[in-house]
Amino acid sequence: MEKDKVIQLIEQELVAADEANNNAEFEKHIYAIHTLTSLVTGSTSQHKSYKDNTYNVSSSFQTSTIVSNGTSKPQSASKKPAVSEEEIRAMGGKTSQPAPQNSVSDTSLTANKLVTDDEIGNGDSIFDF
């Protein structure tokens, strides 16, 4: 684009932004100015480079490296801390070591149960009224 034409368009957008009645209209004209200036700066430079702000998905996948004997060895792209067996048990998972038993006597459980009139509800369920 010609330099004079770009300057004229930027001036028109600047006047329109100054006369804007609301914030959305103002931002629209400022964005137009930004676009016009990026056209000028982008066309004058020999090497155009674009910055990609998107997430790099490939970094979350496993990569493999070739070991000296020709086999590939998978590597995790991101190092994650190991989960302890206690944490696995807390989430309901099975572990190689048995969980320590916190024994509660049966007498304490039966002593806290409610006796109902019809003796059907025993207090084991939240639906026993």
C-alpha positions in Angstrom: 0.0 0.0 0.0 1.1 3.5 -0.5 2.3 5.4 2.5 0.0 8.4 2.1 -3.1 6.2 1.7 -2.2 4.2 4.9 -1.7 7.5 6.8 -5.0 8.8 5.6 -6.8 5.6 6.7 -5.2 5.7 10.1 -6.2 9.3 10.5 -9.8 8.5 9.6 -9.9 5.6 12.1 -8.3 7.8 14.8 -11.0 10.5 14.3 -13.7 7.9 14.4 -12.2 6.4 17.6 -12.2 9.9 19.1 -15.9 10.4 18.3 -16.9 6.9 19.4 -19.9 6.8 21.8 -19.2 3.5 23.5 -16.3 1.4 24.4 -17.0 -1.3 21.8 -17.0 1.2 19.0 -13.8 2.7 20.3 -12.1 -0.7 20.4 -13.2 -1.5 16.9 -11.5 1.6 15.5 -8.4 1.1 17.6 -8.2 -2.5 16.3 -8.5 -1.1 12.7 -5.5 1.2 13.4 -3.6 -1.7 14.8 -4.3 -3.8 11.7 -3.3 -0.9 9.4 0.0 -0.4 11.2 0.7 -4.1 11.2 0.2 -4.2 7.4 2.8 -1.5 7.0 5.3 -3.0 9.4 4.8 -6.5 8.0 5.2 -5.5 4.4 8.4 -3.5 4.9 10.2 -6.2 6.7 12.0 -8.8 4.6 11.5 -11.7 7.1 8.0 -12.2 8.4 7.7 -14.0 11.6 4.5 -14.9 13.3 4.2 -15.7 16.9 1.9 -18.6 17.6 0.2 -18.3 21.0 -1.5 -21.7 20.9 -0.6 -24.5 23.2 2.0 -26.9 21.9 0.1 -30.2 21.9 3.1 -32.3 20.9 4.9 -31.5 24.2 2.3 -33.5 26.1 2.9 -36.7 24.1 5.7 -39.2 24.6 8.8 -38.9 22.4 11.2 -41.7 21.7 15.0 -41.4 21.5 17.2 -43.8 19.6 19.6 -45.6 21.9 23.1 -46.5 20.6 22.1 -50.2 19.9 19.3 -49.0 17.5 16.3 -49.6 19.7 14.0 -46.7 20.6 13.5 -45.8 24.2 10.3 -43.9 25.1 10.7 -40.8 27.1 8.1 -38.8 28.8 7.9 -35.2 27.5 7.0 -33.9 30.9 8.4 -35.2 34.2 5.6 -36.1 36.7 6.2 -36.8 40.3 5.6 -40.4 41.5 2.4 -41.1 43.3 2.9 -42.8 46.7 1.2 -46.0 47.6 -0.7 -44.2 50.3 -2.1 -41.8 47.8 -3.2 -44.7 45.5 -4.9 -46.4 48.4 -6.7 -43.1 49.3 -8.1 -42.9 45.8 -9.3 -46.5 46.0 -6.5 -48.2 44.1 -4.8 -51.5 44.8 -1.2 -51.5 45.9 1.4 -54.2 46.4 1.5 -53.6 50.2 -1.6 -54.1 52.2 -3.1 -51.0 53.8 -2.6 -50.7 57.6 -5.8 -51.8 59.2 -7.5 -49.3 61.6 -9.6 -51.8 63.5 -12.8 -50.6 65.0 -14.5 -53.0 67.4 -17.9 -54.3 66.4 -19.4 -53.4 69.8 -18.8 -49.7 69.1 -20.6 -49.9 65.8 -23.6 -51.8 67.2 -23.8 -49.6 70.2 -24.3 -46.5 68.1 -27.1 -48.1 66.0 -30.6 -46.8 66.4 -33.3 -49.3 67.3 -36.5 -48.5 65.3 -40.1 -49.4 66.1 -40.5 -51.9 63.3 -36.9 -53.2 63.7 -36.4 -53.0 59.9 -34.2 -49.9 59.8 -30.9 -50.5 61.5 -29.1 -47.3 60.9 -26.8 -48.7 58.2 -28.4 -46.6 55.5 -29.0 -42.9 55.2 -32.5 -43.7 54.1 -33.5 -45.3 57.4 -36.0 -42.9 58.9 
